[in-house]
């Protein structure tokens, strides 16, 4: 029995700088290795800045082989895969992929970029023949369903994150933001959304984190100019806009540091604290020239926007739950299709042989009469065989193993396939 599997490391349990370590530098080479060493007969790799995922088809599913191959390609130790490694099989994979194509599993619900990335992934896999009938069918159907979900629910309209709202608020509060110096502190999920939004709008910005290596990895993946953390702490006066999105358990942007910075600045500063818990001291709002918004205030604005879209998300989930059983039946049917094709082929070979023998005995040469006789033999064969074949297909959809075994034995399918 064939299993569809999905192994993934995503933004849900790995910040961007950690996720970067699990990426494949050479996708073509990754396909070769997975097909040769991991036991996958078919393979599709989906790699974006928010996720690295391997979809596969296997008769002998082995998680350790997949981990070992992945680690080897990414230059990691196998122990690097801990709680950040997720694995799904069959119907759970179908559900996961439908959520991806529909935009329900993205950082920003409904975002459209992922659909294009999935289309690109299956196209690449097809071109180098890494995928086959199973994954091609699964991805084609998932893309169609995802597109339908988006079109019928409007889930992609007006989608916004706390990060992109923070950038929008900066634009509304600061004249000529493009000429200002922008600093992003942090490399986690919220920081990623800020960085993506800044990039999309064409703003230059600096990014910093606890270590310069982490800042560099983030900048390579999402954008920004990396800068040393120590340099930032003593140089807040260099910046006009601060986006603070860290998980530090203390005030990183203190009253004293900002007070000192504003003594050296002729212009004001806007601070947007997206951290939870907060890492900007609220007292900075008492300093002349400081505009500040915290996570609660930004989230409240986003929430107003999101409330209009709760129904869309519910409707999207409803469509997916309706489609999942249909998709599962279609995928199960693929398992028995070779049996059905082989039986039809075998019976048709016998039909043609007997037809030729009969025509020879009749000495018939009239092409019109020959066609009538041939159509008759086809109609008789199809009339007899169609119902049993449809029953075999239905048995596959319903996982009726006993009937499938009986059918393959009855038609001697195993012997032929061997």
Secondary structure, 3 states (H helix, E strand, C coil): CCEEEEEEEECCCCCHHHHHHHCCCCHHHHHHHHHHHCCCCEEEEEEECCEEEEEEEECCCCHHHHHHHHHHHHCCCHHHCCCCCEEEECHHHHHHHHHHHHCCCCCCCCCCHHHHHHHHHHHHHHHCCCCCHHHHHHHHHHHHHHHHHHHHHCCCCCCCCHHHHHHHHHHHHCCCHHHCCEEEECCCHHHHHHHHHHHHCCCCCEEECCCHHHHHHHHHHHCCEECCHHHHHCCHHHCCEEEECCCCCCCCECHHHHHHHHHCCCCCEEEEECCCCCCECHHHHHCCCEEEEEHHHHHHHHHHHHHCCHHHHHHHHHHHHHHHHHHHHHHHHHHHHHHHHHHHHHHHHHHHHHHHHHHHHHCCCCHHHHHHHHHHHHHHHHHHHHHHHHHHHHHHHCCCHHHHHHHHHHCCHHHHHC
